[in-house]
Structures are given as C-alpha cells and as structure tokens.
C-alpha cells in the first residue's frame, strides 16, 4: 500500500493554498512543517499529499496524482473548486475506459480532469 506522495514545487504556499481549496470537499487540512506541508485528514502519518519547495532552480517534473472518493458529487465539487482556485481543465470529470470499474464504482478525482499551476495532473 502506498503511504503518501510528495511533490516538489516552486511556490509551496501557493500550491498548498490551491490543494486546500480544491480538496475542500474531502475536508482535508494542512500541517506545515519547516521543510514541507502535508495535506490530508486524520493522523498526520496518514496524510496522502506532501508538498515541498524544489531544490535547485529548475522547474520540477509534473506528476499524476489520484484520490479516490465514494461519491461522484465529490469529484464534481473537487473539479469546480480546483478550476476556481486556478487549475487548468485537462478533460473534466467523466468515465474513463482505462479498466473495469475505474470511475464507475469508484470515482477518481484527478484522472484527466485538471492540472494544477505546476502542471501536475
């Protein structure tokens, strides 16, 4: 089981703000540590997303991030909040014919729906 994902960004504060706004339908919160910020719910050890400033001067390589939720309405709310927070449309929420049940019984929040300001999809 995957424990968490950490993304390197150029602007930690702006990225944390974006994800807090976008993930508000999931009631996620932020914990700021000296070197990074965690976003999630429950105990800090269970936070799925960590954000830190990239080392060096090059723009970090974008990655794909996915969250699963139990209601399609949360996917739609995430998408609306993320676009309002400055995300870029990358296909919108909808069914994907990737594998049986993908976005059918389980709803993927990120899968081809948008990109954040750092082009993480």
C-alpha angles and dihedrals in degrees: 000000000000113000102198146321125238121201126196115221139174095231113036096180095051092045093050090049091051094050094044090054094042094046095044091109086066093050092236121169134198131243114194118208124179095263103025147008126236124210122197145079134271122021115004090241088066098052107126100202129054124180128196137165113268117249113239128014103282122105109256120247111261118244136197117250126189133186125188122219133179099231130057089216089066090056091052092045091049091051093049093047093046094051090047089051092055103272120146123239112249101174105316128243115310147116116304123203093216099115137343111289095008106144088353109082090007122039118222111213098199108027104127092324103112149333127236122229090275091052093252104152 
